[in-house]
Amino acid sequence: MNLTLKYKNRKINIEVKRCNLFWMVKGLMFTRREKARALLLFDFKKPRRMKIHSFFCLKFLVVWLDKKNNIIEKRIVHSFNPLILPKRKFSRLIEIPVSKKYEKIIKILEN
């Protein structure tokens, strides 16, 4: 699925995989850095402010979005972090593995 993110008057087009319930629970856990399949999109019906963790995960960039795909917050998350909590409510979340495959997207989003 193609998704256009909006950030600082820029539009960033990325290809994401919308997650079903199984993938929402699993996310990037137990995935090897270079074998990570896709940018994972978690889509929620109502805005929420929920915590995530990075147990058994590789290092990744998490991007929180509103319903209009505006970036609310973004953060690099390291392995085995028990609590990652955004400052505001969000409607969507994207997990992007930090790897050579997604290096270009991460550089764009970090600036």
C-alpha positions in Angstrom: 0.0 0.0 0.0 1.3 3.5 -0.9 1.2 6.1 1.8 2.0 9.8 1.6 3.4 11.3 4.8 3.3 15.0 5.5 6.1 16.6 7.5 7.3 20.2 7.6 5.6 21.2 4.3 7.0 18.1 2.5 5.4 15.0 1.2 7.1 11.7 1.5 5.8 8.7 -0.4 6.5 5.2 1.0 5.3 1.7 0.5 3.9 0.1 3.7 2.3 -3.1 4.7 -0.9 -2.7 6.6 -0.9 -5.0 9.6 -3.6 -7.4 10.7 -4.1 -8.3 14.3 -1.3 -10.9 14.3 1.2 -8.4 12.8 0.1 -5.7 15.3 1.0 -8.0 18.1 4.3 -9.3 16.5 5.5 -6.1 14.8 9.3 -6.4 14.3 9.9 -8.9 17.1 12.2 -11.8 16.2 13.0 -10.2 12.8 16.6 -10.0 11.5 17.8 -6.6 10.4 18.3 -7.3 6.7 15.4 -9.7 6.5 12.8 -7.3 7.7 10.0 -7.5 5.1 8.3 -4.2 5.0 7.5 -0.9 6.7 4.7 -1.9 9.1 1.6 0.3 9.3 -0.6 -0.1 12.4 -3.9 1.6 11.8 -6.3 2.3 14.7 -10.0 3.2 14.5 -9.8 6.0 17.2 -6.9 8.2 18.1 -5.0 6.8 21.1 -1.9 7.3 23.2 -0.6 3.8 23.8 2.8 2.6 24.7 4.9 0.1 22.7 8.0 -1.8 23.6 11.1 -3.1 21.7 11.7 -6.4 23.3 13.2 -8.9 20.9 13.3 -6.2 18.2 16.0 -4.8 16.1 16.7 -1.1 16.2 13.9 0.8 14.3 12.4 4.2 13.6 8.9 4.6 14.9 6.7 7.3 13.3 3.4 8.4 14.8 0.8 9.9 12.5 -2.6 11.5 12.7 -5.6 10.4 10.5 -4.4 12.8 7.7 -0.9 11.2 7.7 0.8 14.2 9.3 3.8 13.1 11.3 3.1 13.9 15.0 6.4 12.4 16.3 9.2 10.2 15.3 11.9 8.4 17.2 14.7 5.9 16.8 14.1 3.0 19.2 16.8 0.7 20.4 16.4 -3.0 21.4 14.8 -4.0 24.7 13.2 -0.7 25.6 10.3 -1.5 27.9 8.4 1.7 27.3 8.0 3.9 24.3 5.3 6.4 24.6 4.4 9.3 22.3 3.6 12.8 23.7 0.3 13.0 21.9 -2.5 10.8 20.6 -2.1 9.2 17.2 -4.2 7.3 14.7 -1.4 5.4 12.9 2.0 4.1 13.7 4.8 3.0 11.3 7.7 0.8 12.3 10.7 1.2 10.0 13.7 -1.2 10.5 17.1 0.6 10.7 18.8 -1.3 7.8 20.6 -0.6 4.5 17.3 -1.4 2.7 15.5 1.5 4.4 18.4 3.9 4.8 17.2 6.5 2.3 13.7 6.7 4.0 15.2 7.0 7.4 17.5 9.8 6.4 14.6 11.7 4.9 12.5 11.3 8.0 15.3 12.2 10.4 15.9 15.6 8.9 
